[in-house]
Structures are given as C-alpha cells and as structure tokens.
Amino acid sequence: MLLKKIILEGDSKYEKENKLFPIRWKSHHVTELFIELCPEIELDGNRQLTILATRKRRENSKKYNNYKAFHASSYYLEEEQIKTLELLESEEAEKYILNIIEEVLIDITDMFDKTAEKNNIIKDTVKEMVEKDFSLKKKINTLSKKAKGGKYKAEVFRCLNKNSGEAWCVEIQCGSSAQTRVEWLTNKPDYLDRRDYFKKSRWEENKFIITNKLGVEVVTIDVDTYELN
C-alpha cells in the first residue's frame, strides 16, 4: 500500500493551556506539500503515518508502531524535538519540520527496505520542497471545467504555503472579455485537507457548483452576478 498521508500531531491540551500555535497547523502545509511532490512510495505497507510530538506515549508503545489492521503507523518524537517544534516559527519551523519528516521516513524505510532507491526519492522530494520555497499552487484538473458553450471557464487551485496553510480558490474566466475573477473557497489561513470536501464540480447554466464526496453541494458561484461580460 502506498503512503498517502502524513500528519504531524502535537499535544493539543498542552498547546491550549500554554497558548501555543498548534504543531498540526504549523506543519500542515509542509506535510501536505511532501505528499503532493513525492512520487508514489511504499513506506511500510501502510497508507497513513502519524508523527507524534506528544510527551506521553500510549502504554507499551514503542518509538515506531505499525497498526497493519488499520493501514496506519505512528512514530514518536523525542522531547527535545517537541520543545523545538513548539517554539519555532515561520521559515525556521518549515525547515525543522521538513528535517523531521526526512529523518523519520528514512528511519522507517531502513527498517523494511535498506536499498538506496526509496531514500533517494525522499531526499529528492525534500530538495524540491526547498527549491519551491515550501509553496505550491496546484490546479485541480478534475474540478476545473468549461461551461457549456465555452463562454465561462472555472479553474480550481489548491494552495499550500506558510501564510495560507491550505487554501482553495477558483478562478472564473470569461472567454469574450478575457477577464478573471478569483473566489476563495476557504478561509485564509486554513489547516484542513479539503480534497474530499471539494470532490466533484459541474456547470448548471451560469452557475459553477462543487460537491463533496457525498454529493452535497458545498460551493455555488453564480457568474451572472459578475461584471465579466
């Protein structure tokens, strides 16, 4: 099974009591960017890895735990790493989080497959993230569509960066005037993976509609209200 999700989870109770910016929010765009840029890789046979920046381990838990029945695994960080994560901000935090991801992934791959191929994939992805300055604006082709007749075109983007966390937008273009209007679909910043929330899209006359994985409409944009003509 291919690795599809990485979560870096802090101690929410401790963070709230000490008024700390949550590690999960701080790391969200970094972990999601890694998954976006990393070629398909099988880490330990599981779909999700949770890196735990918590001081209290579950009873009898080892540093690395493999829950095959749930297609998930966990990896506990050391207290020194946790303290650093809690205090670092902005660019320093991004680099430190990326170093943790690289270290943890390589440690796990070495447990299962000591060939250099997977380690090189991880290192190449890390290098690309740094080159992109931890930022990505990805067009979601499955959601981007032209209206019937081609008068309007909607392009949907997933944006990952330190300022927005994970924010989604749609750019509505009018073919006759070449004008574009941007509509933000989420708050900025936001720290949720919305790939299932924004699952399908369609045009109904001059309305652009996005539905979630259950088929419920979550976005409706009426271009008749725009001054694009």
C-alpha positions, -999 to +999 in steps of 0.1 A: +000+000+000+013+034-010+019+062+015-009+088+011-010+108+043+015+122+068+003+140+099+025+157+125+004+159+157+012+179+188-003+177+223-035+198+218-042+201+256-007+213+264-008+237+234-041+252+245-030+255+281+002+273+271-013+293+243+009+277+217+002+277+180-007+241+172+020+219+157-005+203+135-015+236+120+022+248+118+032+216+099+001+211+077+013+227+045+047+210+049+033+175+053+008+180+025+034+195+002+056+165+007+028+141-003+019+163-033+055+163-046+067+129-036+064+102-063+044+071-053+063+053-025+056+023-003+070+031+032+059+003+055+028-011+037+005+015+054-015+044+039-010+069+068+019+079+091+013+100+122+044+116+137+035+123+173+050+153+191+035+143+224+053+138+257+030+110+268+032+077+249+004+052+249+011+023+273+036-002+259+041+019+228+075+018+211+090+047+192+076+032+160+043+014+159+028-004+129-010-009+130-014-030+099-051-037+105-058+000+102-033+006+074-016+032+097+016+037+117+029+061+143+063+074+152+071+093+185+095+122+186+119+129+214+111+156+240+139+179+227+124+178+192+089+185+206+102+216+226+119+230+195+088+224+174+066+243+199+089+273+199+100+277+163+080+300+139+077+306+102+107+297+080+127+281+108+098+259+116+093+248+080+129+237+077+129+219+110+096+201+102+110+190+069+141+177+085+120+157+109+099+142+081+131+132+062+146+117+093+115+097+103+108+084+068+143+073+062+144+056+096+112+037+087+123+027+052+156+014+067+135-010+089+119-025+059+140-019+028+176-007+031+180-001-006+190+034-016+161+039-041+135+049-015+158+071+004+168+089-028+131+095-035+127+111-001+158+132-004+148+144-039+114+154-026+129+173+003+152+191-021+123+201-044+103+214-015+132+238-005+135+249-041+098+257-043+102+277-010+076+254+007+049+268-016+026+252-042-004+264-063-018+232-079-045+233-105-071+205-098-079+193-132-108+171-121-126+202-108-116+227-135-143+228-162-157+249-190-193+259-191-215+246-219-207+267-250-173+277-236-183+312-225-170+307-190-142+286-176-136+277-139-101+267-128-098+254-092-065+255-073-052+241-041-027+265-025-001+253+001+022+278+019+031+291+053+008+321+051-024+303+040-017+268+053-041+251+028-064+274+009-085+267-021-097+291-048-115+292-081-106+315-110-136+322-132-127+334-167-149+349-193-138+340-228-153+370-245-136+396-223-105+376-210-113+389-175-107+367-145-123+368-110-109+349-081-132+334-054-116+320-023-134+288-012-118+285+022-106+308+049-071+321+048-054+306+067-070+272+069-054+239+080-076+211+067-072+187+038-101+196+016-096+171-012-127+151-002-147+182+006-141+196-029-146+163-048-167+170-080-178+200-100-203+209-127-218+238-145-256+244-145-262+272-170-242+301-154-237+285-120-205+267-111-212+241-084-188+220-063-199+190-043-182+169-016-177+131-017-212+126-005-226+146-034-237+175-012-233+210-027-206+230-008-200+258-033-223+276-057-210+305-078-234+324-099-214+342-126-244+363-136-236+385-106-201+392-120-192+420-142-172+399-167-192+404-198 
